Amino acid sequence: MERLFKPKRVTEILNRHGFRFSKALGQNFLIDGNIVRKIVDSAELTEDDYVLEIGPGIGTMTEELSLRAKKVLCVEIDNRLKPLLQETILDNYDNVAIHFADVLKTDLNELVKEHFGDNEFKVVANLPYYVTTPIITKLIEDDLNLKSITVMVQKEVASRFAGEPSTKAYGSLSVFIQFYSNVVYNFTVPKNVFMPKPNVDSAVVTLNIKEELPNIDRDKFFRVVRASFSKRRKTIINSLSTYGFDASKEEIKKALELSNIDEIRRAETLTSEEFIALSINFPNI
């Protein structure tokens, strides 16, 4: 059977079903076999792996995943794709299940347990640009039995995920992502491998979920991080003291001293370890 990543076959399937892309859902389907294989390669799948795919489209990457993994579970928001996915995937691959729902409104713990039991799983997906961060945040914060997340996202967002201190890309999102995972920037993807073609290039990143996390007050930690980056061009002491915390400038200055952080530094120069120290020494908020 001809593979789904052939542009001619994709066009034929879409036309036969009268399918029209939805801008509101950020639909851009992959039509390049090399990219599909490289994404799945980046996830380092084995035949024993369980995989969650978000936004399968017509199943271009789902097909590759099903050929390599033990079981694949897809979550798709667009009900119009039911007959297409029935034809392309469900009629041909018996290790794939498709759940039609908004992933952001889905109890993933319950859904994953239903299909994967207590087995650890990986996420592999081509995410719509407009919901990339909310989806990644949900995957991380839902306390799932998750090993890694390999996703194609907007290139700028991928750079922020992997951003290092003292670079333009580094910010509160970098600290959040890197608190929970070790980030690998795999490769950049040109816009011409999609149908329709998006306005920007994409990139594939893998977030390897950390097995152990620092034993700290996470809510306090992330509030301090967000406050620190609230005024990127200002010094850390000015950003924190004008954020609206119920703490005096002197108390904040003392917390910076205890954390061995010079108050004239800017947030973008602080490492995750320094932010952790600062949140521990910061006044109760």
VENGI-V865364 format. One record per pair of residues at least 24 apart in sequence whose C-alpha atoms are under 10 Angstrom apart, sorted by the first residue. I is the first residue (numbers start at 0). J is the second residue. D is the distance in whole Angstrom. If there is no record, write none. Layout:
i,j,d
I,J,D
I,J,D
//
This chain:
i,j,d
0,91,10
2,32,8
2,59,8
2,62,8
2,63,9
2,87,10
3,29,9
3,30,8
3,31,9
3,32,8
3,57,8
3,58,7
3,59,5
3,60,8
3,61,10
3,62,8
3,63,9
3,87,8
3,88,10
4,28,9
4,29,7
4,30,5
4,31,6
4,32,5
4,33,9
4,34,10
4,35,8
4,57,10
4,58,9
4,59,6
4,60,8
4,62,9
4,63,10
4,192,10
5,29,9
5,30,6
5,31,7
5,32,7
5,59,9
6,30,5
6,31,8
6,32,10
6,192,9
6,193,9
6,194,8
9,57,8
9,58,10
9,59,9
9,194,9
10,194,9
12,57,9
12,83,7
12,86,9
12,87,9
13,57,9
13,80,10
13,83,8
15,83,9
16,79,9
16,80,9
16,82,8
16,83,7
17,79,10
18,79,8
18,80,8
18,83,9
19,79,9
20,194,9
20,195,8
21,77,9
22,195,10
23,127,10
23,129,9
24,54,10
24,76,8
24,77,8
24,127,7
24,128,9
24,129,8
24,130,9
25,126,9
25,127,5
25,128,7
25,129,7
25,130,9
25,197,9
26,54,9
26,56,8
26,77,10
26,125,10
26,126,9
26,127,7
26,128,9
26,193,10
26,194,8
26,195,8
26,196,10
26,197,9
27,56,8
27,125,9
27,126,9
27,127,8
27,128,10
27,190,10
27,192,9
27,193,6
27,194,5
27,195,6
27,196,7
27,197,7
28,54,10
28,55,9
28,56,6
28,57,8
28,58,9
28,59,8
28,60,9
28,125,9
28,192,8
28,193,5
28,194,5
28,195,7
28,196,9
28,197,10
29,55,10
29,56,9
29,57,9
29,58,9
29,59,7
29,60,8
29,125,8
29,190,10
29,191,9
29,192,6
29,193,5
29,194,6
29,195,9
29,196,10
30,59,8
30,60,10
30,191,9
30,192,6
30,193,6
30,194,7
30,195,10
31,59,9
31,60,10
31,191,9
31,192,6
31,193,8
31,194,10
32,59,9
32,60,9
32,63,9
32,192,9
33,192,10
34,60,10
34,186,10
34,187,10
34,188,8
34,189,10
34,192,8
34,203,10
35,59,8
35,60,6
35,61,9
35,62,10
35,63,7
35,64,9
35,125,10
35,192,10
36,60,8
36,63,7
36,64,9
37,185,9
37,186,9
37,203,9
38,63,10
38,64,10
38,123,8
38,124,9
38,125,9
38,149,7
38,150,8
38,151,8
38,185,9
38,186,9
38,202,10
38,203,7
38,204,9
38,205,9
39,63,7
39,64,7
39,67,9
39,68,10
39,123,7
39,124,9
39,149,8
39,150,10
40,64,10
40,67,10
40,149,10
41,123,9
41,149,7
41,150,9
41,183,9
41,184,10
41,185,7
41,186,9
41,203,8
41,204,8
41,205,7
42,121,8
42,122,8
42,123,7
42,147,8
42,148,8
42,149,6
42,150,9
42,185,10
42,204,9
42,205,7
42,206,10
42,207,10
43,67,10
43,121,10
43,147,10
43,149,9
44,68,6
44,69,9
44,121,8
44,123,10
45,69,8
46,70,9
47,120,10
48,115,10
48,118,9
48,119,8
48,120,6
48,121,7
49,94,10
49,111,10
49,114,9
49,115,7
49,118,7
49,119,7
49,120,5
49,121,6
49,122,9
49,145,10
50,95,10
50,111,10
50,115,9
50,119,9
50,120,6
50,121,5
50,122,6
50,123,7
50,124,10
50,145,10
50,147,10
50,148,10
51,95,10
51,96,10
51,97,10
51,111,8
51,114,10
51,115,10
51,120,7
51,121,6
51,122,5
51,123,6
51,124,8
51,145,10
51,148,9
52,97,9
52,121,9
52,122,6
52,123,5
52,124,5
52,125,8
52,126,9
52,148,10
52,149,10
52,150,9
53,97,10
53,98,10
53,101,10
53,102,7
53,122,8
53,123,7
53,124,5
53,125,7
53,126,7
53,127,9
53,134,9
53,150,9
54,99,10
54,101,10
54,102,9
54,123,10
54,124,7
54,125,7
54,126,7
54,127,8
55,80,9
55,84,9
55,97,9
55,123,10
55,124,7
55,125,8
55,126,9
56,80,7
56,81,10
56,83,9
56,84,8
56,125,9
57,81,9
57,82,9
57,83,6
57,84,6
57,85,9
57,86,9
57,87,7
57,88,8
58,83,9
58,84,6
58,85,10
58,86,10
58,87,7
58,88,6
58,89,10
59,84,10
59,87,9
59,88,9
60,123,9
60,124,8
60,125,9
61,87,10
61,88,8
61,92,10
61,95,8
61,123,9
61,124,9
62,87,8
62,88,7
62,89,10
62,91,9
62,92,8
62,95,9
64,94,10
64,95,9
64,123,8
65,92,7
65,93,9
65,94,6
65,95,7
66,92,8
66,94,9
68,94,8
68,95,10
69,94,7
69,95,9
70,94,5
70,95,6
70,96,8
70,114,9
70,115,8
70,120,10
71,95,5
71,96,6
71,97,8
71,114,9
71,115,9
71,120,10
71,121,10
71,122,10
71,123,10
72,96,5
72,97,6
72,98,7
72,110,9
72,111,8
72,114,7
72,115,9
72,122,10
73,97,5
73,98,6
73,99,8
73,100,10
73,102,10
73,122,10
73,123,10
73,124,9
74,98,5
74,99,6
74,100,6
74,101,8
74,102,6
74,105,9
74,107,10
74,110,10
75,99,5
75,100,6
75,101,7
75,102,8
76,100,5
76,101,5
76,102,7
76,103,10
77,101,8
102,133,10
102,134,8
102,137,9
102,138,10
103,130,9
103,133,8
103,134,6
103,135,10
103,136,10
103,137,7
103,138,9
104,137,10
106,141,9
107,137,9
107,138,8
107,141,8
107,142,10
107,143,8
108,138,10
108,141,7
108,142,8
108,143,6
108,144,8
109,143,10
111,143,9
111,144,9
112,143,10
112,144,9
115,144,10
117,143,10
117,144,8
118,144,7
118,145,9
119,143,9
119,144,5
119,145,6
119,146,6
119,147,10
120,144,7
120,145,5
120,146,6
120,147,8
120,148,9
121,145,6
121,146,5
121,147,5
121,148,6
121,149,8
121,207,9
121,208,10
122,146,8
122,147,6
122,148,5
122,149,6
122,150,8
122,205,9
122,206,10
123,147,8
123,148,6
123,149,5
123,150,6
123,151,8
123,205,9
124,148,8
124,149,7
124,150,5
124,151,6
124,152,9
124,203,9
125,149,9
125,150,6
125,151,5
125,152,7
125,153,10
125,201,10
125,202,10
125,203,9
126,150,7
126,151,6
126,152,6
126,153,9
127,151,9
127,152,7
127,153,9
128,152,6
128,153,6
128,154,10
128,156,9
128,197,10
128,201,9
129,153,9
131,156,8
132,156,8
132,160,10
132,172,9
132,176,10
135,176,9
135,206,10
136,172,10
136,175,9
136,176,8
139,175,10
139,176,9
139,179,7
139,180,9
139,206,10
139,208,8
140,179,9
144,208,10
145,207,9
145,208,7
145,209,10
145,210,10
146,180,10
146,206,9
146,207,6
146,208,6
146,209,8
146,210,9
147,180,8
147,181,9
147,182,10
147,205,7
147,206,6
147,207,4
147,208,5
147,209,9
148,180,9
148,182,10
148,204,8
148,205,5
148,206,5
148,207,7
148,208,8
149,182,10
149,183,9
149,184,10
149,185,9
149,203,7
149,204,6
149,205,4
149,206,6
149,207,8
150,185,10
150,202,8
150,203,6
150,204,6
150,205,7
150,206,8
151,185,10
151,186,9
151,187,9
151,188,8
151,201,7
151,202,5
151,203,4
151,204,7
151,205,9
152,187,10
152,188,9
152,200,9
152,201,5
152,202,6
152,203,6
152,204,8
153,187,9
153,188,9
153,197,10
153,198,10
153,199,7
153,200,6
153,201,4
153,202,6
153,203,9
154,184,10
154,186,9
154,187,7
154,188,8
154,189,10
154,199,8
154,200,6
154,201,4
154,202,5
154,203,8
154,204,9
155,199,9
155,200,9
155,201,8
155,202,8
156,201,9
156,202,9
156,204,10
157,182,9
157,183,9
157,184,7
157,185,10
157,186,10
157,187,9
157,201,8
157,202,6
157,203,7
157,204,6
157,205,10
158,184,8
158,202,8
158,204,9
160,184,9
160,204,8
160,205,10
160,206,9
161,204,8
161,205,10
161,206,9
162,267,10
163,267,9
163,268,9
163,269,10
163,270,8
163,271,10
164,266,9
164,267,6
164,268,5
164,269,6
164,270,6
164,271,9
165,265,9
165,266,9
165,267,5
165,268,5
165,269,8
165,270,9
166,267,7
166,268,8
167,267,8
168,267,9
169,228,10
169,266,9
169,267,6
169,268,9
169,269,10
169,270,10
170,224,9
170,225,9
170,227,9
170,228,7
170,229,10
170,231,9
170,266,8
170,267,6
170,268,10
170,269,10
171,221,8
171,222,10
171,223,10
171,224,6
171,225,6
171,226,9
171,227,8
171,228,6
171,229,9
171,266,9
171,267,9
171,271,10
172,221,10
172,224,9
172,225,9
172,228,10
173,271,9
174,221,9
174,224,8
174,225,10
174,267,10
174,269,10
174,270,8
174,271,6
174,272,10
174,274,9
175,220,10
175,221,7
175,224,9
175,225,10
175,271,9
176,206,8
176,208,9
177,206,8
177,207,10
177,208,9
177,209,9
177,271,8
178,208,9
178,209,8
178,212,8
178,213,9
178,217,10
178,221,10
178,271,7
178,272,9
178,275,10
179,206,9
179,207,8
179,208,6
179,209,6
179,210,9
179,211,9
179,212,7
179,213,10
180,205,9
180,206,5
180,207,5
180,208,4
180,209,5
180,210,9
180,211,10
180,212,9
181,205,8
181,206,6
181,207,5
181,208,7
181,209,7
182,206,5
182,207,6
182,208,9
183,207,8
213,272,10
213,275,8
214,275,10
215,275,8
215,276,10
215,278,8
215,279,7
216,275,9
216,278,8
216,279,8
217,275,9
217,278,9
218,278,10
218,284,10
219,275,10
219,278,6
219,279,9
219,281,9
219,282,10
219,283,8
219,284,7
220,274,7
220,275,7
220,276,9
220,277,8
220,278,5
220,279,8
220,281,9
221,274,9
221,275,9
221,278,8
222,278,9
222,284,9
223,274,8
223,275,9
223,277,8
223,278,6
223,279,10
223,281,8
223,284,9
224,266,8
224,269,10
224,271,9
224,274,7
224,275,9
224,277,9
224,278,8
225,266,10
226,266,9
227,265,8
227,266,6
227,267,9
227,269,10
227,274,9
228,265,8
228,266,6
228,267,7
229,266,9
230,265,9
230,266,9
231,265,7
231,266,7
231,267,7
232,265,7
232,266,9
232,267,9
233,263,9
233,264,9
233,265,6
233,266,8
234,261,9
234,262,7
234,263,5
234,264,5
234,265,5
234,266,7
234,267,10
235,260,9
235,261,8
235,262,6
235,263,6
235,264,6
235,265,5
235,266,6
235,267,9
235,268,10
235,269,9
236,260,10
236,261,9
236,262,5
236,263,7
236,264,8
236,265,8
236,266,9
237,262,8
237,263,9
237,265,9
238,265,9
238,266,8
239,266,10
244,282,9
244,283,9
244,284,7
245,282,8
245,283,8
245,284,6
246,281,9
246,282,7
246,283,8
246,284,8
247,282,9
250,280,10
250,281,8
250,282,7
251,277,9
251,280,9
251,281,7
251,282,7
252,281,9
253,280,8
253,281,8
253,282,9
254,278,8
254,279,9
254,280,5
254,281,5
254,282,7
255,280,8
255,281,8
256,280,9
257,281,9
//
